[in-house]
C-alpha cells in the first residue's frame, strides 16, 4: 500500500514521540504490517518493548560489571603501589586515597582526579 510522504512523515513523527503500533494503526487506519513497512522506509528503528527492556537490562548489567572492574583496578593499583600512566594528566603516577568532594577516593597522586 503506497503511502504519501507527508503521511509517512507524520507516522514516523508519532512513532518517535512514543505512540505504539496499536495507536498508530487506529489513527492512520493501517495494518501493523503496512505500518512496519512505512517505518522501515522512513528509517525508523522498529523495536518491541520486550527487546527494549532486554537491551536496558543488558546495559544495566554492563554498568554493574564496569563499576566492579573499576573498583578492583583502583584498589589493586592503590594498595600495591603500582605505577600507572594517568589517562587524564598523561603522567606516570600512583593511585592514592585522597579526600575528594568530601569523600575518600582513589585518585592520581599528581593531578588529584579519579582516572577511571
N, C-alpha and C positions, 0 to 999 in steps of 0.2 A: 504494500500500500504506500504509494508515494505521498510524502508529507511536504507541505510548503516550508521553505526555510525559516520563515517567521514563526510558524507553529513549532518547528523543531527547536528553534532557539528558545522559545517560551517553555517548552517541555524541559530542556536542559537546565534552564534557569530555575524552574520549580524543583527539579530533582536535586540540583546543587544546594537549594535552600532547605532541603530536608524532607520534601514530600516523598512518600513511598509509592510503590507501583500501584497499589490499590487506589490511592487518592488520584494519581495521575490518570489511571485508566478511566476512572469515573469522570474526571474533569474534561478530558480530551476525547472520551468515548472511543478508546482504543483497547486492543488486546494487549496482554503482557508481552506477547511475542513481538508485536509491532512497536511497542514502547522500547523494548530491548534493542531492536534494530535501529530506531531513531537515536537512542542514547549512544550506541556504539558508533554510528556515523558522525555524531556530533562530538565525539572524542571523550565522552564521559566514561569514567571507570565504574562499571556496574559491579557493586559488591553487596552481598547479602549481609543482614545484621549478624548472622551467625559467623560469617567469615570475618567481619569487622571485630567482633568480640574475641575471636580466636587470635587475630593479629594483636589486639590490645593486650591479651593475656601473655602472648609471646614477648611483647615489648616489656611488660612488667617483669617477667622472668629474667630477661636480659639485663634490665636495670639492677635487679637484685644481685645477680651474679657479678656485674661490673662493680657494684658497691663492695661486695665481699672481696673481690680480687684487689681492688684499690686499697682496702683496709689491710689486707695481707701484705701487699707490697710495701706500703708505708711503714708498717710495724717491723717487717723483716729488715728493711734498709735502715730504719732508725735505730732499732735495738742492737743491730750488729755493726754499726758504724761503717757501713759500706758506702763508698763514694758513688755518686751518680752525676750525670750531666743534666742539670735542671732544664726542662724544656721552656721555661719562662725567661730566665736570665741568661741561659746558654753557658753557665759557668759550672765547673766541677765543684761539688759541694757534698755536704752530709745533710741528711734529714735530722731535724732537731725538734723536740717537743717544745713548742713556743706558745705563749699567750697571744692568741689572735681573736679579735672580736669577742672578748670576754669568755673564751674557752681555750682549752689546750688542744693544739693541732700539730700534726707532723708537718713541718714546713721546711723549705730550703733555708739553710743557715745564712746564705748570702743575701737573697732578695726578700726573705721572710714571707713568701707566698706559698700556698699549698699547690704543688706541681701536678698532682693527679689524685 
